[in-house]
Amino acid sequence: KAGVTQTPRYLIKTRGQQVTLSCSPISGHRSVSWYQQTPGQGLQFLFEYFSETQRNKGNFPGRFSGRQFSNSRSEMNVSTLELGDSALYLCASSLLGSGSDTQYFGPGTRLTVL
Amino acid sequence: GDSVTQMEGPVTLSEEAFLTINCTYTATGYPSLFWYVQYPGEGLQLLLKATKADDKGSNKGFEATYRKETTSFHLEKGSVQVSDSAVYFCALRTLQGAQKLVFGQGTRLTINP
């Protein structure tokens, strides 16, 4: 079974631009979560989607948004990019999004903002 | 709020040495606890987990026991290999938080031959 895939793997943008990252979960998984990883803040939860609905949200500004499609694929969007948005963005999927589920992570998208 | 405190790295050991990476947590209720590993240039891989007090998670020679009385989940391995070099993350998840994992800062481990 294929794992979680994320595209693109690397992205370079300039300040003020916007970016869209994509995540395809493991087949059959319905919950998708997003995390931001930076050297200074570590791994921080962005949001979780289940059955096309945002179910949980971390403490990030409104410039960070996401959505989930009927096939469980998810996208996250960052508008008006800032230098501090440079990070590794990780997507994780789980089967039902229940408290006992295991999350499986993708390889991440490395975003560099210049 | 919920938090995880990990032993600061980096940690450097020789091959076949004994490994302990300390992890303590603060959480409401009874969280599930996890250890994830990140190899260079890759995402996170689940190493092991424990969902209730006194559970022991184990995988690939690594072990960790969920200790409610000390709110700890220390990672151990009896004999490390060069291939174990990676960054290790301790994490928790509360039932209220559903799929929200709260991570420690990570511990970089280097094993020298």
Interface residues (C-beta under 8 A of the other chain):
Chain A: V4 Q6 S31 S33 Y35 G42 L43 Q44 F45 E48 F50 R55 N56 G58 L90 A92 S94 G97 S98 G99 S100 D101 T102 Q103 Y104 F105 G106 P107 G108
Chain B: S32 Y36 G41 E42 G43 L44 Q45 L46 K49 T51 F89 A91 R93 T94 L95 G97 A98 Q99 K100 L101 V102 F103 G104 Q105 G106
